[in-house]
Amino acid sequence: MDKTRLLQLIVEQLTHDLAVQFNAAKTAHEASTHEENIPDNKYETLALEASYVAQGQANRAQEIKRALETYKQLTLEQFDDNSTVALTALVTLAGENDTSRTLFIGPLEGGMKLVDNLTGTEIVVITPASPLGRDLIGRGVGDLVRLRVGTGAKEFEITRVC
């Protein structure tokens, strides 16, 4: 996949996530201040609970906003099969039984999954701070990495860095 297109997909996903999170925070805030939720006694905590939810959602919206700004300003590095894995690398791992994984090393929002509509390939964003990200950084094509799969672990070979 073209990394410029991948970056555009990440920005689109974060923009969507931010809008959803903002609306959820707004709804929770409205619930926390609604007249029906005003407590009649000290044991009624619905408004307090809603305010905690609203604060948590507002905090998550701020995290997404920060990630969105980071990705909008991200400079994509160019890699080839002689390069070692670093930030903005798109890494393909191959395992046994023709299983493969495609990972993008991004600065934030590890765990985000995107699909390349042209090939149907799922791309997972990971960060250098994640265990897998730490294992991949500095490695190159032909190196082996261990991934936890379910309750076990499988070895995958780095087959492409771009």
Phi, psi and omega in degrees: 000144175293124184293332176295318176294320177300315178299320177298319178296321178296315179297318178297316180296316179295323177298316177296312180300322179295317179297316179297314181294320178298315179296321178295319179295319179297316179297316179294322177296316178299321178294324182288337181252001182292143184298331179290342182261005177293125184291140175273338178209177186288349181269348177272113187242016183302315180295320179295315179297318179296325179291325176296318178297315180300318180294317178298319179290324176294320178297317179295322177299320178295321178297317179295319179298318178296317178297318180300313178296321179297314181291327177296332182259002186291134175262122180278126177274152178263135180233159171224183184291352175262356181277159171262155183293134178209180179306136181077011176283143172255116190244132175251129178247138178242136179241188179291162181058033178058026174279144178217159178224142176241127185234142174247127179273104182247165182284332184213173175063043174301143181100346178296133179247134179230155179239129173284111184295336181284321184250346184079008182285133174273132179242128180251131176277129173233160180250158177297341181279345180285158178304315179293319178301316178298321179292326184279324184303128178089353179268168181222182180304133180099341179285152179257143174228151178257129177247138173283126178232111184065235181264355182243196179222146178231149177269138176233146177258137174286116182253344181203139173228121179219000000 
